[in-house]
Amino acid sequence: MSMKFALLALAPLSLVVTYYFSISSVKEAEEYDQLSPEESRRRLEKLLHKMDLNGDQFICRKELKQWILNSLVNLAKEEAKERMLEADEDQDGIVTWEEYLQDTFGVENEDLGAEDTLMMLQEEMMWKVADEDGDGKLNFVEFSVFTNPEEHVAMHPLLVNQTMREKDSNNDSVLDFSEYLGDRGVQQDKEWVMSEREKFEHEMDLNKDGVLDLDEVHRWVIPDNDEIAEEEVEHLFALADDDHDDLLSYEEVLRHHDVFVGSQATDYGHDFVRFKDEL
């Protein structure tokens, strides 16, 4: 939730990608970690047939991108299911605000400290937006919106406003470079700060006015799944398309097996577990 969002907002795109695929796969990927290289390659080969939508024995960019996008959607659903199992104390398929507070903070409202109270208020605003029928409780669909606000347009204004409240120290409705860095820059060296400034000026400040306006903050803090998928496709093709024919043969993928099982293309090995009965 908001803590997850805060981490994403502070991270470069590469870490955002890693985050999305590590949350629900860490536990389940333990099974994959125990597989021999031969078995993991065998499972990867089986998975290729699912990626290869036209059955031509090659993976094109479009097929790989679609698989990655589907993995992002699946991960969001699985994360919501896991969180709901944790929060739904009486297992009635509905999460009440009281159940969520107890699961997340472990205390009642009046027992929260100042920092947790602020976080709770931010969460409560998201809860009310996600609560589409306004009954004060969240069913699974509503809880999915609450758990993965980045995936739902209705929640985006709340996320952007939360970032601005936390970082816009002079309340001018834009973020300068110092506000963008915030406390992150304190422990970093000069090279890191220069790298961040380069990114700020050339990638994030689209209109080149020296600050990030609300649209630019939105682009920064809310990951674009399409952009993430495109970048990963480009990355994988650069590493595995040995003959540069803009297609990945099964042989090329299996030859670069270690690259793919550490990629969102296989949900960091999670797909080997998800489809284990079929593989």
C-alpha positions as CSV (number, residue, x, y, z in Angstrom):
1,M,0.0,0.0,0.0
2,S,1.3,3.5,0.7
3,M,4.5,2.1,2.1
4,K,4.9,0.1,-1.1
5,F,4.1,3.1,-3.1
6,A,6.7,5.2,-1.2
7,L,9.4,2.7,-2.1
8,L,8.4,2.7,-5.7
9,A,8.4,6.5,-5.8
10,L,12.0,6.7,-4.6
11,A,13.3,3.9,-6.9
12,P,14.8,4.0,-10.4
13,L,12.9,2.1,-13.0
14,S,15.1,-0.9,-12.8
15,L,14.3,-1.3,-9.1
16,V,10.6,-0.8,-9.8
17,V,10.8,-3.7,-12.2
18,T,12.5,-5.9,-9.7
19,Y,10.0,-4.9,-7.0
20,Y,7.0,-5.9,-9.0
21,F,8.4,-9.4,-9.6
22,S,9.9,-10.2,-6.2
23,I,6.9,-9.5,-3.9
24,S,4.9,-12.7,-4.6
25,S,7.7,-14.8,-6.1
26,V,10.2,-14.8,-3.3
27,K,8.5,-17.6,-1.3
28,E,7.4,-19.6,-4.3
29,A,10.6,-19.2,-6.3
30,E,12.4,-21.1,-3.5
31,E,11.2,-24.3,-5.3
32,Y,12.8,-23.1,-8.5
33,D,16.1,-22.4,-6.7
34,Q,16.3,-26.1,-5.8
35,L,16.0,-27.2,-9.4
36,S,19.0,-28.5,-11.4
37,P,20.1,-26.4,-14.4
38,E,18.8,-29.2,-16.6
39,E,15.4,-29.2,-15.0
40,S,15.1,-25.5,-15.1
41,R,16.0,-25.4,-18.8
42,R,13.4,-28.2,-19.4
43,R,10.7,-26.1,-17.7
44,L,11.8,-23.0,-19.5
45,E,11.4,-24.9,-22.8
46,K,7.9,-25.9,-21.9
47,L,7.1,-22.3,-21.0
48,L,8.3,-21.1,-24.5
49,H,5.4,-23.0,-26.1
50,K,3.0,-20.8,-24.1
51,M,4.8,-17.6,-25.1
52,D,4.9,-18.7,-28.7
53,L,1.4,-17.6,-29.6
54,N,1.6,-18.4,-33.4
55,G,3.5,-21.7,-32.9
56,D,6.4,-20.8,-35.3
57,Q,9.1,-21.9,-32.8
58,F,10.3,-18.3,-32.4
59,I,9.5,-15.7,-29.8
60,C,8.9,-12.3,-31.4
61,R,9.0,-9.0,-29.6
62,K,5.2,-8.7,-29.5
63,E,4.8,-12.2,-28.0
64,L,7.4,-11.6,-25.3
65,K,5.9,-8.2,-24.4
66,Q,2.4,-9.7,-24.1
67,W,3.7,-12.4,-21.8
68,I,5.5,-9.9,-19.6
69,L,2.3,-7.7,-19.4
70,N,0.3,-10.8,-18.5
71,S,2.8,-11.6,-15.7
72,L,2.4,-8.1,-14.3
73,V,-1.4,-8.5,-14.1
74,N,-1.0,-12.0,-12.6
75,L,1.4,-10.8,-10.0
76,A,-1.0,-8.0,-8.9
77,K,-3.8,-10.5,-8.5
78,E,-1.7,-12.9,-6.5
79,E,-0.4,-10.1,-4.3
80,A,-4.0,-9.0,-3.6
81,K,-5.0,-12.6,-2.8
82,E,-2.1,-13.0,-0.3
83,R,-2.8,-9.8,1.4
84,M,-6.5,-10.5,1.7
85,L,-5.8,-13.9,3.3
86,E,-3.6,-12.1,5.9
87,A,-6.1,-9.3,6.6
88,D,-9.4,-11.2,6.4
89,E,-9.3,-12.5,10.0
90,D,-12.7,-14.2,9.9
91,Q,-12.2,-15.5,6.4
92,D,-15.6,-14.3,5.2
93,G,-14.3,-12.9,1.9
94,I,-14.7,-9.3,3.1
95,V,-12.0,-7.1,4.8
96,T,-13.3,-4.5,7.3
97,W,-11.3,-1.4,8.1
98,E,-10.8,-2.7,11.6
99,E,-9.4,-6.0,10.3
100,Y,-7.0,-4.2,8.0
101,L,-5.8,-1.9,10.8
102,Q,-5.1,-4.8,13.1
103,D,-3.3,-6.7,10.4
104,T,-1.2,-3.7,9.2
105,F,-0.5,-1.8,12.4
106,G,-1.3,-4.4,15.1
107,V,-3.2,-1.8,17.2
108,E,-6.4,0.2,17.4
109,N,-6.6,3.7,16.0
110,E,-6.1,5.5,19.3
111,D,-2.9,3.5,20.0
112,L,-1.0,4.6,16.9
113,G,2.1,6.9,17.1
114,A,2.3,10.1,15.1
115,E,4.1,8.6,12.1
116,D,1.7,5.6,11.9
117,T,-1.3,7.9,12.4
118,L,-0.3,9.9,9.3
119,M,0.2,6.6,7.3
120,M,-3.2,5.4,8.5
121,L,-4.9,8.5,7.4
122,Q,-3.3,8.2,3.9
123,E,-4.4,4.5,3.8
124,E,-7.9,5.5,4.9
125,M,-8.3,7.9,2.0
126,M,-7.3,5.2,-0.4
127,W,-9.7,2.8,1.3
128,K,-12.6,5.2,0.8
129,V,-11.8,5.5,-3.0
130,A,-11.5,1.7,-3.4
131,D,-14.7,1.1,-1.5
132,E,-16.9,1.5,-4.6
133,D,-20.2,0.6,-2.9
134,G,-19.4,2.7,0.1
135,D,-20.3,0.1,2.7
136,G,-17.0,0.6,4.6
137,K,-15.8,-2.9,3.8
138,L,-13.8,-4.2,0.8
139,N,-14.6,-7.3,-1.3
140,F,-11.8,-8.9,-3.3
141,V,-12.2,-6.6,-6.3
142,E,-12.2,-3.5,-4.1
143,F,-9.3,-4.9,-2.0
144,S,-7.3,-5.5,-5.2
145,V,-7.7,-1.8,-6.1
146,F,-6.7,-0.8,-2.6
147,T,-3.7,-3.2,-2.6
148,N,-2.4,-2.2,-6.0
149,P,-3.4,1.5,-6.4
150,E,-0.8,2.0,-9.2
151,E,-2.8,-0.3,-11.4
152,H,-6.0,1.7,-11.1
153,V,-6.5,5.1,-12.6
154,A,-9.0,6.2,-9.9
155,M,-6.3,5.9,-7.3
156,H,-3.6,7.8,-9.2
157,P,-4.5,11.3,-8.0
158,L,-4.2,10.1,-4.4
159,L,-0.7,8.7,-5.1
160,V,0.5,11.8,-6.7
161,N,-0.9,14.0,-4.0
162,Q,0.7,11.8,-1.3
163,T,4.1,12.3,-3.0
164,M,3.6,16.0,-3.2
165,R,2.6,16.2,0.5
166,E,5.8,14.3,1.4
167,K,8.3,16.0,-0.9
168,D,7.0,19.5,-1.8
169,S,8.6,21.3,1.1
170,N,7.8,24.8,-0.1
171,N,4.3,24.1,-1.2
172,D,4.6,25.5,-4.7
173,S,3.0,22.5,-6.3
174,V,6.2,21.5,-8.2
175,L,9.3,19.5,-7.2
176,D,12.7,21.0,-7.7
177,F,15.8,18.8,-7.8
178,S,16.5,19.2,-4.1
179,E,12.9,18.1,-3.2
180,Y,13.1,15.3,-5.7
181,L,16.2,13.9,-3.9
182,G,15.0,14.5,-0.4
183,D,16.7,12.5,2.3
184,R,18.0,10.0,-0.3
185,G,20.9,12.2,-1.1
186,V,22.3,12.5,2.4
187,Q,24.3,9.3,2.4
188,Q,25.2,9.2,-1.3
189,D,28.4,10.2,-3.0
190,K,28.8,13.0,-5.6
191,E,28.7,10.5,-8.5
192,W,25.3,9.2,-7.5
193,V,23.9,12.7,-7.1
194,M,25.2,13.7,-10.5
195,S,23.6,10.6,-12.0
196,E,20.3,11.5,-10.4
197,R,20.6,15.1,-11.7
198,E,21.2,13.8,-15.2
199,K,18.1,11.6,-15.0
200,F,16.1,14.5,-13.5
201,E,17.1,17.0,-16.2
202,H,17.0,14.7,-19.3
203,E,14.5,12.0,-18.5
204,M,12.0,13.4,-16.0
205,D,11.7,17.1,-16.6
206,L,10.0,16.7,-20.0
207,N,9.3,20.4,-20.5
208,K,12.8,21.5,-19.4
209,D,11.6,24.1,-16.9
210,G,13.8,22.9,-14.1
211,V,11.1,21.4,-11.9
212,L,8.6,18.5,-12.0
213,D,5.0,19.5,-12.4
214,L,2.1,17.2,-11.5
215,D,2.1,15.4,-14.8
216,E,5.8,14.7,-14.6
217,V,5.5,13.6,-11.0
218,H,2.7,11.2,-12.1
219,R,5.0,9.7,-14.7
220,W,7.7,9.3,-12.1
221,V,5.8,7.7,-9.3
222,I,3.3,5.5,-11.2
223,P,5.0,2.7,-13.2
224,D,3.9,2.4,-16.8
225,N,3.5,-1.3,-17.4
226,D,3.8,-0.9,-21.1
227,E,7.1,1.0,-20.8
228,I,8.4,-1.6,-18.3
229,A,7.6,-4.4,-20.7
230,E,9.1,-2.6,-23.7
231,E,12.4,-2.0,-21.8
232,E,12.6,-5.6,-20.7
233,V,11.9,-6.9,-24.2
234,E,14.7,-4.6,-25.5
235,H,17.0,-5.9,-22.7
236,L,16.3,-9.6,-23.4
237,F,16.7,-9.2,-27.1
238,A,20.0,-7.4,-26.7
239,L,21.3,-10.3,-24.6
240,A,19.8,-13.3,-26.4
241,D,19.2,-12.5,-30.1
242,D,22.6,-13.9,-31.1
243,D,21.9,-13.8,-34.9
244,H,20.3,-10.4,-34.8
245,D,17.3,-11.5,-36.8
246,D,14.9,-9.7,-34.4
247,L,13.4,-13.1,-33.3
248,L,14.4,-15.3,-30.4
249,S,14.6,-19.0,-31.3
250,Y,14.0,-21.5,-28.6
251,E,17.7,-22.4,-28.9
252,E,18.7,-18.8,-28.2
253,V,16.5,-18.6,-25.2
254,L,17.7,-21.8,-23.7
255,R,21.3,-20.9,-24.4
256,H,20.8,-17.8,-22.4
257,H,18.7,-19.6,-19.8
258,D,20.2,-17.8,-16.8
259,V,19.1,-14.4,-18.3
260,F,15.5,-15.5,-18.7
261,V,15.0,-17.1,-15.3
262,G,16.1,-13.9,-13.7
263,S,13.7,-11.8,-15.8
264,Q,10.1,-10.7,-15.6
265,A,9.6,-12.8,-18.7
266,T,9.4,-15.8,-16.4
267,D,8.3,-13.7,-13.4
268,Y,11.8,-14.4,-11.9
269,G,11.2,-18.1,-12.1
270,H,7.8,-17.8,-10.6
271,D,6.1,-19.0,-13.8
272,F,8.0,-22.3,-13.4
273,V,6.1,-22.7,-10.1
274,R,2.8,-21.3,-11.3
275,F,2.6,-23.8,-14.1
276,K,4.4,-26.7,-12.4
277,D,1.6,-29.1,-12.8
278,E,1.7,-28.6,-16.6
279,L,5.4,-28.5,-16.8
